[in-house]
Structure formats: structure tokens, C-alpha cells
Amino acid sequence: RSVQVLKREAGLDRFLAVTAPGFDTGDMPDLLATLGANLSAEGRYGLLVGSKAEETLTRNLALQWHLFAVDGYDGGVLPTADFVRFQSLFLPAEEVAEDGRLGEHLADVPSKSLLALAGIGLVVRDRLGDVWLDGVYYDLGLSFRPEPGQEATIPLPDFPATTAVGLVLEAGDDGGQTEVAVEFVEEGGNAMRVGITVTGGSARALLPDGGIIEGRTIEGEAGLYHLVLPLDRAAFLTEIRVEAGEDEAPVLRGLSLINSEAGASVPVLLSPNGEMEAVHYGDVKIYRYRETLPRAYFTSCVLAVPDAQRALATLAEGTVDPRETTVLVTDGDSSCAGAGVSGETRVLSYEPERVAVEVEAPGAGYLVLTDSFYPGWAAEVDGEPSAIVRANYLFRGVAVDAGRHRVEFTYRPSGWRWGLGLSLVTLAGLVMAVLLAIWALHRR
């Protein structure tokens, strides 16, 4: 189940569930066969909803399993007004959820820079948009369109005997002719190069021997075409290289390696250079994003802005890559003294009201903790108090000098101190009252 995979893979990374409410769970027939006779129609419906909620860890279920959901409720990203405004980076303004839940309002996986910004290392997706064609499963969860003149490499899973490669493609936005060259590279370096042309009404591939493979439309999927490209022999493919010409290229929507003799296949996630990989296929899919920002990191490249509103507007412009530059709300100056996110950080302890981080800073910069900037948090660097500044609008940053440092964040709300003081005064009053009562008894 997805919980076990997330527990194994997540660590301190957050996950984001992007799922539609209509997906079904594969083990539902078994559950109904076991329990259905003892359940009413309402009970069977509740079982279905509960199973789907468990697979996607909706609402507060992540808390039960000690996992970190980007939707909050975990002490890291809270469903505050700031978080609601933060969602405007992911959603159109009219679709921002005031209840703080982001994943239920997303139709697709956010951009890689936004995933990194929120510290999202794992994405949970349903399989409603995927297709089975001629008994082969195609994961359409990610698409890839190379830019004109771009070359990209897509690593492949271990599948030692590929006899054909299946592709799902989509024409360009205007339906005009688009072209792309694809090379299937096998172990040892040999490669088969195929030229593919897609228009608004057809798709075809030109093979190395001059043969032509015609694609076919996919029922119920307007604008998508299916091509199966046979290899001249079974081969162990290691990667696929995609090269676009100077004109617009078609969209690659799905890819699978096929062994037609064994009736076996494996889906390939269309992620150039392996930035994302599929770690689970079950009732839902789980992708790992390798380049996300960790829970704590050091940066020497900062862009200073005067207030939180300007920080959010700067991030919304999309010109700042949070993997390279951190937007800080500070009176200081912008600087980029190094390679952006660098150095070494290690989370020593992570508790709801206390986080300790060790950082090895190659120069002056900031330790960023991707937990909510929120009143009541205090920071110490090597035992000395240090100011917390807003980092990337929602998170916490603390200035550090070059060298090894221990940074501790502790939740010390002013209301708690007032409450403690009041409790001590009350306790002292009670003790005094008891002592007076005892003294009065002895006077009698």
C-alpha cells in the first residue's frame, strides 16, 4: 500500500497527493467479498471512500503515520493565512482553497521548481488518466515536449529483453506537423534512430531501414496516437535519447518497453535525465522527485526583498529558481557568493516544538528550514540567540558564518510564557492558602 512506500521513501521530505475523487482501489472486490455481506449499501460506500482516503492519506491521515503532507497539519507547513496565500503559486487565484488543502484542487503535477520550493520529494497520483493498449500499460502521468534544438536523455528501468518500444504521442497545439528524432540505446552503446512525425490527424515513424510504421488513434483520447516500434532483435536498452529539430516537437505522453514474445512490458516515466522516478505502481502511483530542496539546507545565494508581499510576488514571477536562489525578507543586501544551495546539513533531531540542525557552511549565508515562519519560534546558533527571517515567503532562515554550526529552533510562544507565569502565581497562591489553613489549625 502507499503508506508503506511513503514510510520507506519519505524521510523528512513532504509528499503531495494529486488525485481525482473518482479513482477506484484494486482490492475493492476482495474487500467487498470479505465484508460486503455484513455491510449496508451505505457501509459499502464508506468502505470505498475510506480505502481511497487511506491510499492518498487525505485530510489528517498523514499525522497518524508520522508522514509530512504539504497540505499541512504536521507542524511544518500549517494551514494558516500565509499558507493559503502560498497556494497562489500553485493555483489560479479563484481556485485557491481556503481550507488549506492543496492537492485536492490540482489537476496536474506542479512544476519542478514549485515541488522543490515546498520540499516535496514524493508525489502520489491516481491512474485514471493512464491507458492500456494491446495489453500494455502506459503511464501518462508526466509528459515531455523537447524545446527546439534540445537533446534530452530518459533513463530506462531494468528490462533485459526489449523487442519493441511503445509510444503515446500528442500533436502540437495548433495541430500542425511536428517532428522529433528518438534513439534507443542498448547496453554497449549501439543505438537505433527513429524519426517520428505527428500532425493533427496522424502519426508515423521512419525506421532505419526505410520502413514506415503508422500510428493509430486511441479510442476516447482525442489527439493522442499510439506507435509500436519493433527492434530487429531483443535488446537490453539503457536509455532513450530525444532530439528535437528547430521546429516544434510533438508531446511525448507515454512510453513502455515491451517483450512481445513473453507478453511482458514495463512503463517508463517520461522524466528527462531521471529527475523523477516511479517508485510504486499500485492503486495509486508514487513518484520520487530527486532534486527537491531538503527540509534544511544552506544557501549563499539570496535575493533580499523588503516585505512578505514582495517575496510572494517575486516567487510568482517565476524568474527565481528556489534550487539556486532563496528570497529573503530582510533589510540586508542581495548576494550570491557561491553556488546557491550548497554546503552540508544534517537534521540532528526533529520534534514538533524543537528542531536541531548541523550545518557545514562553506561561507557566509543562511540556514533555511522549510517549516512555517510562525510567531513563537526562536533560533539559536551555537547557543546564541539569532533572528529568524522569512525565507521563500513561508519558511525560516537564520544567518550563519563560514564553518560548522549547530542551529536550534524552539517554539516559545509569548502566550505560553504568560500562561506559565499565571500558573506559577496560581500555584504560589494555593500553597500560601494551604499554609495559612495549616497555621490556622495550629492556632486553635
Phi, psi and omega in degrees: 000164185297327181300314181297321179293315180296319178299323181285324191261335197282313189062232177265001177292150174273159171239156178230124177263118177246092187222150175266150183290349186272358184288155181249161178257137187296332182266010181300319177301320179292319179296318180291325178295326182278319189247344191301325183295336182260006183242145172284174177302321178295321179293321178295321177296318177298323177296318179297312181296317180296321179295319178292320179297323179292320181295325183259358180052051181288166180054236186259012186296334179299328179299321182299327184258009179057043175249161186249111178262140180295338179290354172101203182066013182243007182086346180266303175242110186266150178283063179264177176299324178298319180292323176300316178293324178300327180297338180296344174286337184256335188228154169300150186306321184286349181253001180296133185270118180288344179276001174088358182266120185268311189302325183290347183252001179267138177266340184212171179290131178297168178297160182296326179293324178288323175301315180295318182305317183270004180068032181273114179259343183223137179239128177259129181227147171281176184245021183297325184273359181275168183225151169250124181231120182054040178079008181246133180271134178239123177274112181259020184292331176233143175240161182216125173236113178292142176288155178308128180081358183277143170243136180220152179243131177247110178292154184242149175288163177295120177206090197291348184222079178272127176253344179202156177239126179261138181231142168243124185233161179226139180291172178292172184299325183267002179077003179284180183287133177231149184223150177205148175254136181234131177246128175262112187258126180258167179303130185104344173104347177297146184221146174248122184255131182232132174263131184239134178237130179232133174238186179289354182227358182198168174215141178210155180236136177259116183277163181301329181274007180092353178290157181238131174252123178270133176278170178228155178288161181249124183300130178080000181235084183298134176085359179256145182229147184245125177236135172242117185254112182283145171268158181285349177195163177295133185218155174264098180278137181254331180199164175236129178255133181243127182230121179265148175280200181278348179258180182297141179257156175289166178269126172275119184255330181202153181208136177219143172270136188233137165244098187292332181290321181268352183067032182242156178202164177216132179285152178240130178280128184279077181234105181304136177062017175069027180299327176234146177223149176276126180249355181199133169235112178214225173298329173233167175255148175232123177254143172255132176258113189285336189256020179290159175283136180288171181302324177226136180208160177257139176225141175247006181241106185232147174246113183276133176229158189281335184206173184296322180298319179292325178298314180295318179296322179295317178294324181293334179295335178077010181268349180254124175267113184297343176286348180243322186228137178252130178273120183246139171270102186202156175278353181286185183263154171291147178202155175214081187274356183211213185261037179072232180289118183205198181069187180234134176230150178216124177282113183281321177207145180224107180233161184305326184239014179201129177228129178241131184229138172255132182231137172252100186267124178288344179194186178293142180179212184226138167271121181252128173250121184276054169243161188300135167286115190210142181303142177105344178275137177234155182231148173229138175246115183054040176086355180255135180303143179217144183288144174259130177246158176291131176239128182050044176070311192258344194248187187246137176230144178226132180288137175223151174270175177300145178117185181268131182221154172249121181246127179240133174250129181228138179273113181226072183293145180298325179298326178294320180294319176297318179297319178296316179299316179296319179297319179294318177298316179298316179298317178298321178297319179295318179298317179298318180298319179296315180298319178296321178296318179296317180298320181294322178297321181288338179285338184286000000 
